[in-house]
Amino acid sequence: MRRTIASLLGLCFAAFPATGWTECDCGDDYCIGGARYEAALKEKKARLAGEGYAPELVALLEKADACYAAVSTAPDGFSIMTVTPNTAILVFEWTKDNARIAAEQIADGTLSRYFVFNARKALSCCGTSRAEDRPDWDADLALNKDQAIECTGNGGSACK
């Protein structure tokens, strides 16, 4: 009997190796970490880099929660949110031309700031806070700022 149990345990470890095997109460897509997450993140970063997106944009994917759902449901591109001095907001697709125009508008004072992001609102993986409950949530912008690059006019165009 013990030999049978040991054999079954051996089969389980062979079928579900300890590396990358995660379990949580939220479903596999929402478990933090795991092989599916790592593979999906690597593939998406490589694909977006191959499409010509700059490394600092592709790196934004790493700022999201570390579960498969955060990668698989994230947009396949980036957006720019512009904010005028009177706080009017406009969101549109990130392109090299749109980024150049936004930087020019920062320099001439048409914009007070702009943000570049992949996902405007953080997706919550199992055990993490809702987007609106995180310290980086800006309700006026409806944006999780830790997952964005912010550019301001501070004596030129400075992005962080």
ROSE-154138 format. One record per residue (C-alpha): z, x, y. Coordinates in steps of 0.25 Angstrom, whole numbers, plus 5000, padded with zeros to 4 digits. Example, Ala and Ser with C-alpha at 12.3 -4.5 7.8 and 13.67 -1.06 7.14 Angstrom:
2
<site c3="5031" c1="5049" c2="4982"/>
<site c3="5029" c1="5055" c2="4996"/>
END
This chain:
160
<site c3="5000" c1="5000" c2="5000"/>
<site c3="5004" c1="5011" c2="5010"/>
<site c3="4991" c1="5018" c2="5007"/>
<site c3="4983" c1="5005" c2="5010"/>
<site c3="4990" c1="5004" c2="5023"/>
<site c3="4988" c1="5018" c2="5027"/>
<site c3="4973" c1="5017" c2="5023"/>
<site c3="4972" c1="5004" c2="5032"/>
<site c3="4979" c1="5012" c2="5043"/>
<site c3="4969" c1="5023" c2="5042"/>
<site c3="4957" c1="5014" c2="5042"/>
<site c3="4963" c1="5007" c2="5055"/>
<site c3="4964" c1="5021" c2="5062"/>
<site c3="4950" c1="5024" c2="5058"/>
<site c3="4945" c1="5011" c2="5063"/>
<site c3="4953" c1="5011" c2="5076"/>
<site c3="4956" c1="5026" c2="5080"/>
<site c3="4968" c1="5028" c2="5089"/>
<site c3="4959" c1="5033" c2="5100"/>
<site c3="4953" c1="5022" c2="5108"/>
<site c3="4960" c1="5011" c2="5101"/>
<site c3="4967" c1="5002" c2="5110"/>
<site c3="4974" c1="4989" c2="5109"/>
<site c3="4979" c1="4979" c2="5119"/>
<site c3="4982" c1="4964" c2="5121"/>
<site c3="4970" c1="4963" c2="5131"/>
<site c3="4958" c1="4965" c2="5121"/>
<site c3="4951" c1="4978" c2="5118"/>
<site c3="4943" c1="4978" c2="5131"/>
<site c3="4955" c1="4978" c2="5140"/>
<site c3="4963" c1="4988" c2="5132"/>
<site c3="4966" c1="5001" c2="5140"/>
<site c3="4958" c1="5013" c2="5135"/>
<site c3="4952" c1="5014" c2="5122"/>
<site c3="4938" c1="5020" c2="5117"/>
<site c3="4930" c1="5008" c2="5122"/>
<site c3="4935" c1="5010" c2="5136"/>
<site c3="4932" c1="5025" c2="5136"/>
<site c3="4918" c1="5023" c2="5130"/>
<site c3="4915" c1="5011" c2="5140"/>
<site c3="4920" c1="5019" c2="5152"/>
<site c3="4912" c1="5032" c2="5148"/>
<site c3="4899" c1="5024" c2="5145"/>
<site c3="4900" c1="5016" c2="5158"/>
<site c3="4903" c1="5028" c2="5167"/>
<site c3="4891" c1="5036" c2="5160"/>
<site c3="4882" c1="5024" c2="5162"/>
<site c3="4886" c1="5022" c2="5177"/>
<site c3="4885" c1="5037" c2="5180"/>
<site c3="4871" c1="5037" c2="5173"/>
<site c3="4867" c1="5026" c2="5183"/>
<site c3="4870" c1="5035" c2="5194"/>
<site c3="4884" c1="5031" c2="5199"/>
<site c3="4892" c1="5042" c2="5205"/>
<site c3="4904" c1="5048" c2="5197"/>
<site c3="4914" c1="5042" c2="5207"/>
<site c3="4909" c1="5028" c2="5204"/>
<site c3="4908" c1="5030" c2="5189"/>
<site c3="4923" c1="5035" c2="5190"/>
<site c3="4927" c1="5022" c2="5195"/>
<site c3="4926" c1="5016" c2="5181"/>
<site c3="4938" c1="5025" c2="5177"/>
<site c3="4947" c1="5018" c2="5187"/>
<site c3="4946" c1="5005" c2="5180"/>
<site c3="4956" c1="5001" c2="5169"/>
<site c3="4953" c1="5008" c2="5156"/>
<site c3="4949" c1="4997" c2="5147"/>
<site c3="4935" c1="4994" c2="5141"/>
<site c3="4934" c1="4981" c2="5149"/>
<site c3="4936" c1="4988" c2="5162"/>
<site c3="4924" c1="4996" c2="5159"/>
<site c3="4915" c1="4986" c2="5152"/>
<site c3="4917" c1="4975" c2="5163"/>
<site c3="4915" c1="4985" c2="5174"/>
<site c3="4903" c1="4984" c2="5182"/>
<site c3="4891" c1="4993" c2="5179"/>
<site c3="4891" c1="4999" c2="5193"/>
<site c3="4898" c1="5000" c2="5206"/>
<site c3="4900" c1="4992" c2="5218"/>
<site c3="4903" c1="4994" c2="5233"/>
<site c3="4913" c1="4986" c2="5241"/>
<site c3="4911" c1="4988" c2="5256"/>
<site c3="4922" c1="4984" c2="5266"/>
<site c3="4919" c1="4982" c2="5281"/>
<site c3="4929" c1="4984" c2="5292"/>
<site c3="4931" c1="4969" c2="5293"/>
<site c3="4934" c1="4969" c2="5278"/>
<site c3="4921" c1="4962" c2="5273"/>
<site c3="4918" c1="4967" c2="5259"/>
<site c3="4905" c1="4968" c2="5252"/>
<site c3="4903" c1="4973" c2="5237"/>
<site c3="4889" c1="4977" c2="5232"/>
<site c3="4883" c1="4986" c2="5221"/>
<site c3="4886" c1="5001" c2="5223"/>
<site c3="4873" c1="5009" c2="5224"/>
<site c3="4871" c1="5023" c2="5231"/>
<site c3="4864" c1="5016" c2="5243"/>
<site c3="4876" c1="5006" c2="5244"/>
<site c3="4886" c1="5017" c2="5243"/>
<site c3="4878" c1="5025" c2="5254"/>
<site c3="4878" c1="5012" c2="5263"/>
<site c3="4892" c1="5010" c2="5261"/>
<site c3="4896" c1="5024" c2="5265"/>
<site c3="4887" c1="5023" c2="5277"/>
<site c3="4894" c1="5010" c2="5281"/>
<site c3="4907" c1="5017" c2="5280"/>
<site c3="4903" c1="5028" c2="5289"/>
<site c3="4897" c1="5018" c2="5300"/>
<site c3="4910" c1="5009" c2="5299"/>
<site c3="4902" c1="4997" c2="5293"/>
<site c3="4912" c1="4998" c2="5281"/>
<site c3="4926" c1="5001" c2="5281"/>
<site c3="4926" c1="5005" c2="5267"/>
<site c3="4919" c1="5002" c2="5253"/>
<site c3="4923" c1="5003" c2="5239"/>
<site c3="4915" c1="5007" c2="5227"/>
<site c3="4919" c1="5001" c2="5213"/>
<site c3="4915" c1="4998" c2="5199"/>
<site c3="4924" c1="4986" c2="5197"/>
<site c3="4930" c1="4979" c2="5209"/>
<site c3="4942" c1="4973" c2="5202"/>
<site c3="4949" c1="4981" c2="5191"/>
<site c3="4948" c1="4975" c2="5177"/>
<site c3="4962" c1="4975" c2="5170"/>
<site c3="4963" c1="4981" c2="5157"/>
<site c3="4975" c1="4977" c2="5147"/>
<site c3="4988" c1="4980" c2="5154"/>
<site c3="4983" c1="4983" c2="5168"/>
<site c3="4985" c1="4976" c2="5181"/>
<site c3="4975" c1="4965" c2="5186"/>
<site c3="4966" c1="4971" c2="5197"/>
<site c3="4973" c1="4963" c2="5208"/>
<site c3="4986" c1="4968" c2="5203"/>
<site c3="4983" c1="4983" c2="5205"/>
<site c3="4987" c1="4991" c2="5217"/>
<site c3="4973" c1="4995" c2="5220"/>
<site c3="4969" c1="4980" c2="5221"/>
<site c3="4963" c1="4977" c2="5235"/>
<site c3="4963" c1="4961" c2="5236"/>
<site c3="4955" c1="4962" c2="5249"/>
<site c3="4944" c1="4969" c2="5242"/>
<site c3="4946" c1="4963" c2="5228"/>
<site c3="4945" c1="4978" c2="5223"/>
<site c3="4954" c1="4987" c2="5215"/>
<site c3="4952" c1="4999" c2="5224"/>
<site c3="4957" c1="5010" c2="5213"/>
<site c3="4943" c1="5007" c2="5206"/>
<site c3="4935" c1="5009" c2="5218"/>
<site c3="4931" c1="5020" c2="5228"/>
<site c3="4934" c1="5017" c2="5242"/>
<site c3="4926" c1="5022" c2="5253"/>
<site c3="4931" c1="5022" c2="5268"/>
<site c3="4926" c1="5027" c2="5281"/>
<site c3="4937" c1="5037" c2="5284"/>
<site c3="4929" c1="5046" c2="5293"/>
<site c3="4917" c1="5045" c2="5284"/>
<site c3="4915" c1="5039" c2="5270"/>
<site c3="4927" c1="5042" c2="5261"/>
<site c3="4927" c1="5037" c2="5247"/>
<site c3="4939" c1="5037" c2="5238"/>
END
